[in-house]
Amino acid sequence: MTQTHTITVGMVLFPNLTQLDLTGPYEVFARMPDTVVTLVAEAPAPVRSERGLTITPDTTFADAPQCDVLFVPGGIGVNAMMEHAPVLEFLRAQAEGARFITSVCTGALLLGAAGLLQGYRAATHWLAMDLLPILGAEPVHERVVIDRNRITGGGITAGIDFGLVVAAQLYGRDVAERIQLMMEYNPAPPFTSGSPASADAALVEQVQAIASSNYEQRRQIAERAAARLRSTH
């Protein structure tokens, strides 16, 4: 399916996001024809990512146009945003008119906290996969998952795959393949440790241990978000 009018992509910024969750898809979206990509944040001030890269928004939640594609990245900042009313309200309001509601990595948890993944299949970072059911979503261990108008990507580097899938949905495979070639996106990782399915079991356990404190905090936040969603229905 192709488009004949300008597409607006709204990419949400928040403190301590993972910049590659955002910039991987951004690189793809910015190369799509007849597309306006808008970085949206609660306030007009620059937003600092979890690793220190500062990104300047184009507009605020209050002034953002209705987006055809609503996009949410992940990152450690998701924890706070899952209970931050201005972000959740913006996502819900935009979702009413968006053609596609999308995320990469733990951005899916933020969509879930806004009540936008209930009854949908979704992907997220492998460390957060079992938090999706708490928020009413069905976890799927795939790089990119399409369920009706929800498109979700796995962890961090899946953002480029995700962006290309969205490009194909909007403008067709030929356009997506042209973008992929221009980006020379031809992954050949030097190691096989990029997935818990292929990594050494001891390495997986080590990474899980490092992330355990954040995971437990996220689980508690997800449970509180789910309780709030139940109370509003």
C-alpha positions as CSV (number, residue, x, y, z in Angstrom):
1,M,0.0,0.0,0.0
2,T,1.3,3.4,-0.9
3,Q,0.5,7.0,0.1
4,T,-0.4,10.0,-2.0
5,H,-0.3,12.7,0.8
6,T,2.2,13.8,3.3
7,I,2.6,11.5,6.3
8,T,3.3,13.0,9.7
9,V,5.4,10.9,12.1
10,G,5.4,12.0,15.7
11,M,8.3,10.6,17.8
12,V,8.0,11.1,21.5
13,L,10.9,12.3,23.6
14,F,11.3,11.9,27.4
15,P,14.2,12.1,29.8
16,N,16.5,9.1,29.9
17,L,15.2,7.5,26.7
18,T,17.5,5.1,24.7
19,Q,18.7,7.3,21.9
20,L,19.2,4.4,19.4
21,D,15.6,3.4,20.0
22,L,14.8,6.8,18.6
23,T,17.5,7.6,16.1
24,G,17.5,4.2,14.3
25,P,13.8,4.6,13.2
26,Y,14.4,8.3,12.7
27,E,17.0,7.6,10.1
28,V,14.6,5.5,8.2
29,F,11.6,7.8,8.6
30,A,13.5,10.9,7.6
31,R,14.4,9.2,4.3
32,M,10.8,8.3,3.4
33,P,9.2,10.4,0.7
34,D,6.4,12.9,1.5
35,T,7.0,12.6,5.2
36,V,7.4,15.1,8.0
37,V,9.1,13.7,11.1
38,T,8.4,15.7,14.3
39,L,10.1,15.2,17.7
40,V,7.6,15.8,20.4
41,A,8.2,16.4,24.1
42,E,6.3,17.7,27.1
43,A,8.4,20.9,27.2
44,P,10.4,22.7,24.5
45,A,13.7,22.2,26.4
46,P,16.4,19.7,25.1
47,V,15.9,16.2,26.4
48,R,18.9,14.2,27.7
49,S,19.0,10.5,26.8
50,E,20.1,7.8,29.3
51,R,23.7,7.8,27.9
52,G,24.0,11.6,27.8
53,L,23.1,12.5,24.2
54,T,20.9,15.6,24.2
55,I,18.0,15.9,21.7
56,T,16.0,19.0,20.9
57,P,12.2,18.6,20.4
58,D,10.5,20.3,17.5
59,T,7.3,20.9,19.4
60,T,5.4,20.1,22.6
61,F,2.6,17.8,23.5
62,A,0.3,20.8,23.6
63,D,1.2,22.1,20.1
64,A,1.8,18.8,18.3
65,P,-0.3,18.1,15.2
66,Q,-2.3,14.9,14.8
67,C,0.2,12.3,13.7
68,D,-0.3,9.5,11.2
69,V,2.4,7.5,12.9
70,L,2.8,7.7,16.7
71,F,6.2,6.4,17.9
72,V,7.5,5.7,21.4
73,P,11.1,4.7,22.2
74,G,12.2,2.9,25.3
75,G,14.9,3.4,27.9
76,I,15.3,3.6,31.6
77,G,13.1,6.7,31.5
78,V,10.1,4.6,30.7
79,N,9.9,3.7,34.4
80,A,8.9,7.2,35.4
81,M,6.9,7.9,32.2
82,M,4.6,4.9,32.9
83,E,3.1,6.9,35.8
84,H,3.5,10.4,34.2
85,A,0.0,11.6,33.3
86,P,1.0,14.2,30.6
87,V,2.8,11.5,28.5
88,L,0.0,8.9,29.0
89,E,-2.7,11.5,28.1
90,F,-0.8,12.6,25.0
91,L,-0.4,9.0,23.8
92,R,-4.1,8.3,24.3
93,A,-5.2,11.5,22.5
94,Q,-2.9,10.9,19.6
95,A,-3.8,7.2,19.3
96,E,-7.4,8.1,18.6
97,G,-6.5,9.6,15.2
98,A,-3.2,7.9,14.4
99,R,-3.0,5.4,11.5
100,F,-0.2,3.4,13.2
101,I,0.6,3.3,16.9
102,T,4.2,2.1,17.3
103,S,7.1,1.5,19.6
104,V,10.6,0.1,19.9
105,C,12.1,-1.7,22.8
106,T,10.5,-0.9,26.2
107,G,8.5,1.9,24.5
108,A,5.9,-0.9,24.4
109,L,5.6,-0.8,28.1
110,L,4.7,2.9,27.9
111,L,2.1,2.2,25.2
112,G,0.8,-0.6,27.5
113,A,0.6,1.8,30.5
114,A,-1.5,4.1,28.4
115,G,-3.9,1.2,27.7
116,L,-3.0,1.0,24.0
117,L,-1.8,-2.6,23.9
118,Q,-4.6,-4.4,25.6
119,G,-5.5,-7.4,23.4
120,Y,-2.6,-6.8,21.0
121,R,0.4,-9.0,20.1
122,A,3.6,-7.0,20.8
123,A,7.4,-7.1,20.9
124,T,9.7,-5.4,23.4
125,H,13.2,-5.9,24.8
126,W,13.8,-9.5,25.8
127,L,14.4,-8.5,29.4
128,A,10.9,-6.9,29.6
129,M,8.9,-9.4,27.6
130,D,7.2,-11.0,30.5
131,L,5.9,-7.6,31.7
132,L,3.7,-7.2,28.6
133,P,0.9,-9.6,29.9
134,I,0.6,-7.5,33.0
135,L,-0.5,-4.6,30.7
136,G,-2.8,-6.8,28.7
137,A,-0.6,-7.5,25.7
138,E,0.5,-10.9,24.3
139,P,4.4,-11.0,24.1
140,V,5.9,-12.2,20.8
141,H,9.6,-13.0,20.5
142,E,10.0,-11.5,17.1
143,R,12.1,-8.6,15.7
144,V,9.0,-6.7,14.6
145,V,5.4,-7.5,15.3
146,I,2.4,-6.1,13.4
147,D,-1.1,-6.5,14.9
148,R,-3.7,-4.5,13.2
149,N,-2.5,-0.9,13.5
150,R,0.0,-1.6,16.2
151,I,3.6,-2.1,15.1
152,T,6.2,-2.9,17.8
153,G,9.9,-3.6,17.6
154,G,12.2,-5.6,19.9
155,G,15.2,-4.2,21.8
156,I,17.2,-1.2,20.7
157,T,18.8,-2.3,17.4
158,A,15.5,-3.7,16.2
159,G,14.6,-0.1,15.6
160,I,16.1,-0.1,12.1
161,D,14.2,-3.3,11.1
162,F,11.1,-1.7,12.6
163,G,11.5,1.5,10.6
164,L,11.9,-0.4,7.4
165,V,8.8,-2.4,8.1
166,V,6.8,0.8,8.7
167,A,8.2,2.3,5.5
168,A,7.0,-0.7,3.6
169,Q,3.6,-0.4,5.2
170,L,3.3,3.2,4.2
171,Y,5.1,3.4,0.8
172,G,5.6,-0.2,-0.4
173,R,8.5,-2.6,-0.4
174,D,10.4,-0.9,-3.2
175,V,10.7,2.3,-1.2
176,A,11.8,0.4,2.0
177,E,14.4,-1.6,0.1
178,R,15.8,1.6,-1.5
179,I,16.2,3.1,2.0
180,Q,17.8,0.0,3.3
181,L,20.4,0.0,0.5
182,M,21.1,3.7,0.9
183,M,21.7,3.1,4.6
184,E,23.8,0.0,3.8
185,Y,21.9,-1.9,6.4
186,N,23.4,-5.3,6.0
187,P,24.1,-6.5,9.5
188,A,26.9,-8.9,10.1
189,P,27.5,-8.8,13.9
190,P,31.0,-9.9,15.1
191,F,29.5,-12.1,17.9
192,T,26.5,-14.4,18.3
193,S,25.5,-12.9,21.7
194,G,22.8,-10.5,20.4
195,S,19.9,-12.6,21.6
196,P,19.3,-14.8,24.7
197,A,18.5,-17.6,22.2
198,S,22.0,-17.5,20.8
199,A,24.1,-16.1,23.6
200,D,25.9,-18.3,26.2
201,A,23.7,-19.2,29.1
202,A,26.1,-17.8,31.6
203,L,26.2,-14.5,29.8
204,V,22.4,-14.3,29.8
205,E,22.3,-14.9,33.5
206,Q,25.0,-12.2,34.0
207,V,23.0,-9.6,32.1
208,Q,19.8,-10.6,33.9
209,A,21.5,-10.2,37.2
210,I,22.7,-6.7,36.2
211,A,19.2,-5.7,35.2
212,S,17.4,-7.4,38.1
213,S,16.9,-4.2,40.2
214,N,15.5,-2.2,37.3
215,Y,13.3,-5.2,36.3
216,E,11.7,-5.5,39.7
217,Q,11.0,-1.8,39.8
218,R,9.4,-2.0,36.3
219,R,7.3,-4.9,37.3
220,Q,5.9,-3.0,40.3
221,I,5.2,0.0,38.1
222,A,3.5,-2.2,35.4
223,E,1.3,-3.7,38.1
224,R,0.3,-0.3,39.4
225,A,-0.4,0.9,35.8
226,A,-2.5,-2.2,35.1
227,A,-4.5,-1.5,38.3
228,R,-5.2,2.0,37.2
229,L,-6.4,0.8,33.8
230,R,-8.7,-1.7,35.4
231,S,-10.2,1.0,37.7
232,T,-11.1,3.2,34.7
233,H,-13.1,0.4,32.9
